[in-house]
Each structure stands twice: as C-alpha cells, then as structure tokens.
C-alpha cells in the first residue's frame, strides 16, 4: 500500500506537470491510470486553483461510472462555495441527475445501484480523510477485505475518538449520585453480581464506555443516531480487543475500530467489516443491558455503582442536553439506503438477534411491550418471555417450555401452575431452584435496526 500511496501523493503534488508532460520524479511505469484518478480528485480539494481546473478537465475527459462517489465526497469537504458549484454542475452533467447540493439525495441515488468501485477508491478515501486525521488513512486500502460497501462508509464529522470513550470511568455509590433524578434514563447492567448504571445524559456525549465489570472486560457502545446501547464482552479467542470510536458511520450507525489493527467494526453486528480482521471469524459476545429509569434501577439494585460526573471532560451533562434537536424530530442526520414505513424512523423497538439463530432477527415495538408486559414468543426452537416493568424496561429470558401467566412488574412472575419465580437481572428462579437465563436484547430506533437487519421480523 505504501508504494501505491506514495505514487499517488507524488502525482498529486505535480498534477499540472504530469498532465502536460512526463515528470522525472516518477517513472512512466509508476504513472498508472488508476493512480491518476484518485490524485486528480484529491487535487480538486487541495491543489492551487490553476491545477485543480486542470484536474477537473482530466476527470471530465475520462469520466466513468465509478467517479460519482469520489466527486461527491470531494464536494462534501470543499469549502470554496464558487468551486463547489462548479463541481456540483459537473456531477449533474455527467450523471443526468439534478440533486444539486442535496448530499443525501446523491448518496441515495448511488446506493440504488450495485456498487461500482474504482480500483483505487480505497486509497482515495484513505488520502482524502487522512487530511482530516492521519489515523483515518489506516482504515482504507485496496488490500483490505470488506463485508460492506465502501461507498456507504461516511465521515461523521469528528476525528478518531473525537467523541471520547470513557475508559475505566470513575464510578460512585448510588447515595452519592445527587445529580440524578429518579426519572433520568440510565443503561443498567449486572455482571457476576456487579451492578452498574450508565446515565444516558452522560453517554450521549461519549457514546462508549470500556470497563471491567464483575471481572469481565466489556464495552457499552451507544449509537446516539440509531438509539442503541449494546453491551459486548470485548475478549474473544484470548484477545481483548481495545475498541474505540472510528469517526465514521455505516447506515447512520457508528463504526468502531480496534487499536491494534485499525479495522472497522459494525456496532450492531459486533464484528469487523473492513480491515485486517475481516474473515477471522471474530464476533463479540452480546451481554444483557436494559434501558430504564434511575429510580427503578436504584430500587432494584440499592448497591449499584453509577457513573460520576467527574469524567475528565467538560460537557453539559444535563438530562436531554445532548442531541436534543435530533431526538425531537423524526428526521435523520445521515441518510440510509432504505426505510421501512411500518413504524416512524425513530420509534423504538426491542431488538433481538440470537447466536443460535443469527439469520432470524426480531424487533418488537416498545409500545406493544408496554401494552403486553408479559409476552411469550419464539425464534425457531428458542422459546422466551419478555418481561416489561413499570419503567418500560424490557428483559428477555429463555423459557424452555415454561409458560407464565402473571407478572407483578417487579420481582415475581407466576407460571401457569401457580409457581412464583423470582426475577433477577441474570435469570428467573423457581421455588424448586430451576433456573431460566437471560437473553441479550437492546433498544434501537426502528430505522437503525431495519438498516442493519432488513430481513427482521417485526411485532407491533
């Protein structure tokens, strides 16, 4: 990759001379057409005016179907209004489309076709976004395998870890969390008896915590745009993957990265999708987490620990301060290839995907669960029950054929034979000691879940 990139950089630096005549710094064998293309597109962004016009003429003359995405990404980053107009006009003339400055409309048009990728598109992307953060250059290469379309990977507007994850954050006792009201939303989890609460008002500013809970290395990954908080065990195959926030999105869902290889990971799938780790059979184990209120969580877990406001960062951690305008509408900040209108974009669903049946994802409307607080369901041969408490928090447990008829929405659920089972975070326990264990599930906005699992079953 280094030789290819250095060639493109040299071509970029001498674009005017190269277009006119051979340059002694680069041999004719090195000046391949596939290198000239990304160099010319980069010149549109950073070359002096005279050279960028020559680069544009080269692009027009050699236009091909793989060019629109590169032109669009340049347009998105160009800060010269007059030249931006020139590029938009060129894009319209060459494609016959009339989307003007509507970036999302252009993306929707590109995504409506099978992917057409220039051989050096990954190098173009690495160099283009490397201008913003040098670490971005490590994400993209034509040598890296990919499970997703590269043209669907969009920059989210921040550098790597520009939305800073909380690593081993300071936790305090429940009695010391004076900043929280009982109605505040928290993400609650318990691992090996270690109960923790991560308030949404803090996590919306950080979108990830990396911690050890109950002796287990975990990461809670919160995608504010798609409304999902997922808890993963970060150790897989003897390796504890040190993950962070990449700065890029896939279908309006944050992409993670791992520090060792700089591979990009899909948040909802829990596995690498671009980079050196693709194809290594790596998928992080999902763990149970619940979206509830501080009052309800504290009542159930009086000994819980909770995030301190002392995060090492200065933010407005007031309830609802982060993403207030985004959460207040049904509009998306970044477009996705396809929407499903059975629900509004940001209607919440409980998303379930089980390792036993990974090809059978399920989404259950949060409104439906509020009206059906005890709900039996199955996916294939896996039977389970969803218990939704008074705060609206839903927990899922495998039933193995047991049927329940009543639930006090607290600590007891009664089966059809009248036996009263005790409800805890990890399991249901019968009077005789039989145990039914918790299954992972999490909330998400409908559009985000559907974008990741378009074959999902929906219950509403």
N, C-alpha and C positions, 0 to 999 in steps of 0.2 A: 504493500500500500504506500510506503514512504516514497518509493521511486515515482509512482503514479502522481502522488500529491505534489512532489517537488517539481515534476514536469508541468503540471497544471499551474502551479504558482509562477514558474518562470514564464510560461505562456501569458499568464495574466499580466505580469509586470511589463512584458514587452508586446502587448497585444497589437499596438499600432504598427510596430516594426514587422511583426510576424505576418500581419495581414498584407503587408506591402511586399516583403521580401524575406528570404531566409535570414536567420539570426545565428551568428557563430556560437552563441552560448548553448544552443540546443541543436542536436543533430536532426536531420530530416527523418531518421528512423523513429526518433522520440516524439516528433510532432504528429501524433495520430489525430485523426478527425474526432475521435471520441473524447480526446483531451481538449481540443479546441472549443468544443461546445460548452462544457461547464466553465471554462476560462472566459468565454465570451459573455455568458450570463452573469458571472461574477463581476466582470468589467462594467456591466450596466449599473452596478451598485457603487463601486469604489474607484473606478478609473476617472481621470480628468475628463471634462466634457467632450473634448475632441475625440478622445479614444473610445468613449462609451458610444458615441454616434457611429463610429466605425464598427464597433462590436455589434451594435443593433443591425447595421446593414448586413453583416455576416449572418446573423441569426435569421433575418428575413429571407435572405437568399437561400439558406439551407434548411428552411423550416420543415419540421416533420412532426408526426403525432405525439412524440414524447416530449415536445417542447412546452406545451401549455403549463404544466405543473411548475417547471422551473421559472417560467416567466411570472407566474402567479406569486411564487414565494419571493421573488425579487421585488415585485410590486408591493407586497405586504411590508417589506422592510425599507423601501425607498422613502426618503424624507424630502425629496425635491418635488414639490407639487406639480411644477410645469412638466418635468420629465416623466413623472408618474402618469400624467395624462397622455403622453406620447406612448408609453408602454401599454396602457390600457387600450388605446386606439389600435395599436399593433395586434394585441391579443384578440380584439374583436374582429379585425380584418382577416386574420389568419384562421380563425375558428368559425366565423359566421355567427357567433353568439353575441348578444347585446346585454351583458350583465353589468357593464360599467364598473363602478367602484364597489360593487357588492361582492366582497370576498367569499362569503359563504355560498352565494349562488354559483360562483365559478367552481368552488370545490364540489358542490352537489352535481354540477354538470360533469366534471372529471370523474367523479366516483360512479356515475351512472353507466360508465363503460368499463370493460375489462381493463386491468392495469396495463398501461403502455409505458415501460420504463427504459430510459436511455441507459446504456451500459455504464456510464459514469455518473448517473444520478446520485448514487450513494456518496461518491467523492464530492460532488457539487454540494450536497446537503452538509457534509462534514465541514467543508471550507466555508460555506455561507454562514452557518450558525457558529462556527469556530471564531468568526469575527465578533460574536457576542460574548462567548465564553469558550476559552481554549479547550475545556473539558468536553464540550459538545462534539468536538472533532473525533473523539474516541468512540462515539456511538454508531457511526455510519461508515461502511466500507462495502465495496462490491464483493469482498472476500467473506463477509459475514452472512450466515444463513438467516432467513427471516420467515416468520409464520404469518405476518400481517403485511398488508400493502404499505409500502414506504410512503406513498403519497397521502396516506391517512394519518401520518405522524406529523402533528402540528406543534409549533412552538407555543408554549403557554404564556410567554411574556416575562419569565424570570430565568435567572441563571441556575446552575445546578445547586440544589439545596437553598435556592433563593427564598423559598418558603421553608424555613428552618425546622427540620425534625427535632423533637425533644428526645434526646438520648440520655437514658438513665435519669429522668427528671426527678426533681425533689418532690416527695410525697409527704403529706401531713395527715394527722388524725382527723376523723370526722368532726370532732368537737372544736377543732381549730379552724375549720373552713368557714369562717364568719362571712366570707364574701359570697357564699352561695345561698340562694333562696330555695325553698323546697320545690318550687315549680320549675327550676332550671333543669335543662336536659343534660343528662350525663350518659356516657357509654360505660356500662358496668361489666366486669368480668371477674371470675374467680378461678384460680388455678391452684390445685393442691391446697385448698383452704385459704389461699392468699387472695383477699377481695380488694379490688381497686376500682376507682371511679375516675373517669377522664371527662371533665365537662366539655360539652360541645363548644361553649363560648371561648375556651382556650384552644381546643383542637382545630377550630375553623381557621385560626391563624398559623397553625403549624402542620396540619394535615398528616402527621405521622408521629407516633412515639415508638421508640426502640428501648426495650426494657427487659428485665428478668423478673418474671412473676411466678411465685411458687417454685423457684428453681429452674424454670423453663424460659429459654430465650424467645421472646415474642416481639412482634411488631404490630401495632394497630395502625392500619392505613385508612385514612379518612379522605375521601374524594368529595370536596365540597360541591363540585359541579354536578356530580351524579348522585349525591346524597347518601353515599355508602361508607360505613365503617366496618372493616373486615379485620379480624384478628388472625394472624398467621404465626405458626411456630417457625422460626427462621432457620432452625437447624435441619438439614436434610442430607442424608448419606454421610454423616460425620462432619459436615461442613456447616458452620454458622455463617450464613450469608449476611453481610453487612450492607443493608439496603438503604436507599435514600430517595429523594425526590429529583427526578431527572430534569425537570423543566419543560418536558414535552407531554403531549396528550395524544391519546388514541380514542377516537369517538367520544370526545369530551370527558374522557376518564384519564386521570393522571397515570403516566408511566413511571415505574420505579426503575432504579438502576442498582447494581451491586458494585461495591467499591473495587473488588479485585479485578473484574474483567470489563467493567463498564457496559455490560449487557443491559438491554432494556427489558423490563418485566411488565406484563399486563397485570394491573391491580386486581381486577375481578377474577382473573384466571389463576393468579398466583404462580405464574411460570414465566421464564424468559421467552421473549418473542423476537428479539433482534440481537445478534451478537454471538460471542463465542460459546455461550452456554446453551444455545438453541440445539435441540436434538439430543441433549444429555439426559433425558428422562428425569428432569427436575420439576417438581411441583410441590409447593409448600403446603403443609397440612393446615387446613382451616380449623379454628378453635371457636368455642362459643363466646358470643358477646351479645349484649342486649342494650337497646336504646330505651331509657326510662327517665324518670324524674329523680332529682336528688333526694327528695323526701321519701319516695318509695324505696330507693336503693338503700338509703341510710336506715330505714326501718327494718329492712330485711338483713342488713349487714352493719350492725352498730359498730363493729370493729374495723370497718373498711378504711383503707387509706384513700386519699384523694389528691389530685394534683395541686401543688402550691402555685400561687400567683407569681412566685419567685422563679421564673423560667429562665432568667438570664437575658430576656428580650423585653423591649418596651413596646407594648401593644395596648389597645383599648380592649380589655377583656370583659367588657360589659355584655350582658346577655343580649344576643342579636346584633351586636355591633358589626361583626364581620359578615360580609356578603348580604347585608340587609336588603339591598335593592334586587339582587339576583334571586333571593328566596321569595321576594314579594310578588314576582310575576311568573308566568309560565314560559317565558322566553328563554332561549338557550344563549350562552355566551359564545359557544363554538358549535357549529353545525355537525350533524351526523348524517350518514348516508340514507338512513330510512327511519321514519317514525311510525308508530302504531297508535292509531287514534281510539283504541278501545278505552284508554284512560288518558287523562291530561298528562302532558310531559312530566310534570313534577309531582303527580300523585304518587304517594308512597306505597311500595309493595314490600312484602317479606320475601326475600329471595332465598331459594334453597337449591343447592346442587350437591349431590352426594357422591362420594368416591365409588360407591357400589354401582351407581347408575349415572355416570358423568354426562351421558348423552340425553338425559331426561330432566332438564332444569324445570323448576316450578316457581311461579310467582303468585303470591296470594295478596289481594288488596288489603291494606291496613284497615280501611273502612269495613270491609267484610269481616275481618277478625274482631273488630270492636263489637260487631253485632252477633258474632259467633265465637265467644271467648273460649269455648271448648269445641275444638274442631278436629275430627278424625279424617285422615287422608292416607293415601299410599302412593308410592312411586315404584312401579314394578312390584317386586315382592317385599319391599320395605314399608312396613306399616308404622305410622307415627301419629302423635297427637300434638296439636298446637294449643298451648295454654296462654291466654292473653289476660294480664292483670288489669287493675283499675287505672293504672297509669298509661295503658295502651301498649305496654311491653309484652312481646311475644317470645315464648320459649318453646322449643320443639324437643320431643322425647320419642325414642323408638318404643313401640308398644308390644311387639311380638305377639299379637293376637289379643291382648288385654283391651277391653272396652271400658271406657269411662262414661259416666252419666252426669255427674255433678262436680263443680269446681268452685270453691269459695273465693276464687280470685286472690287467694293469699297463700297459705302453706299446705292446704289439703285438697286432694282430688279423690273422688269416690268412684269406684268401679261398679259395674252392673250387678255385682254380687254383694254390694254394700261395704266392701273393704275400703278403708280410708288410707290412702297413700300420702306420704309426706313429700312435699315438693321442695327441692333444693336446686341450686344452680347447676349441679352436675348430674342429678339423677332424680328419679321417683323411687321411693322405697315403700314396700308393702308392710303391713303389720307382721308378716311372717319373715321379712328380711329379703324378699325378692327385689331385684333392682332393675330399673329400666333407665338407660343412659341418655343423656342429652345429645342432640344432633346439632351441628353448626347451621346457623341461619343469620341473615342480617337484613336490615332495611336498605332500600335504594329507591331513587326516583325511577318511575316506570321507564322513561326514555333511556336511562343509563343501563338498566337491566336488559331491556329489549335489544339495545345496541350490542351488548356482549353475548346475549343468548336469544337470537331471533327465533329459535325453534322452541322457545319456552311454552309451557302450559300456563294459562292464566286463570285464576279463580277470583271472581268478583261478584 
